[in-house]
Amino acid sequence: EGGGGGGGGGEKKRRDGAAAASPTPVAKRRRLGCAQCRAAKTPQWRTGPEGPKTLCNACGIAFLKARKAEAKEEEEDAPPPATADDDAKAGADGAE
């Protein structure tokens, strides 16, 4: 019967009295820390393979660097796209 406010209490409540929704996956992940190294504090949370804000700054940069290297490697393995010059040469070769 005191003056209200007060801490304790298990369930968080919103101002309108309804129970707060359960934490989002991102909020839950942040509580666990970085998905790679489990760091709890970082200047910036970054996107990782599990979604946005799942990697600390250092792990996020390493993840991006590895992803770019992988994309570059795939690009080098792929044959070059056909161009209009290639079509013109094919037509000239076939006319003989």
N, C-alpha and C positions, 0 to 999 in steps of 0.2 A: 503494500500500500504506500510505498515510498514515492519518490518523485519521478518515476519512469526512466527512460533512457536505458541505462544499464547494459552491462556486458553479458557474458555467459550465454546461455541459450544455444542449443545445437543448430537449429535450422535458421539460416539467414532469411530475413523477411524484407520485402520491398516496402516502400512508403505506403502503398495502398493495402498492405497487410497480407498480400499473396506470397506464397513461398517462392524463393528465387529458383530459377531453373538450374539444373545441374551444370557444372563447368563445361565449357566447350572443349573439344579435343586440343585446341591450341593452348588454352589456359591450363589444362591438365598436363600437357607436354611441358609447358614452361615451369610448372611446379617440379617436374622430374628433372629438368635441366636439359642441356643439349643432348640430342639423340645420339650423337657420336661420342662425345667425351664427358657428358654429364655435368658440364660447367653450369653453375646456377646463376652467375652474373656475367653479363656481356654488354658492351656498349651498344650492340645492335643485334637483334635476332634476325636470322636469314632463312630463306627458303631452302629446304633440303628435299631428299627423295620422299619424305613422308608428308610434305606439304609446307605451307608458309610458317615461318617463325618456329622452326623445329631445330635449327642449328645455331650455335653461337657464332660470333663474327668470324673467328679463325677457321672453324670447321666449314662454315658457309663459303668462305673464300676458296678453301681447298677443294670443296665440292664443285664450285663453278669452274675452277681451273681444270679439274679433271674432266668435267663435262665438255668444256670447249676443246680440249685436246682430243677427246673421243670423237666429237663432231668433225674436227679437222681431219682426223685419220679416215673417217668414213667418206668424207668429201674427196680425199685423195684417191681412195680405192674405186670410187664411182667413175664410169666413163664420162667424158665431157658431153654436154648436151649438143644435139645436132643444131646447126645454124643454117641460115639461108644460103651462105656460101657453099656449104656441104651439099645442099640440094642442087645448086647450080652445077657443081662439079659432077655430081652423079648424072645429071641430065646430059651434060656434054660428053661424058664417057659412054653413055648408052647410045648416042647418036651415030657412033662410028660404024 
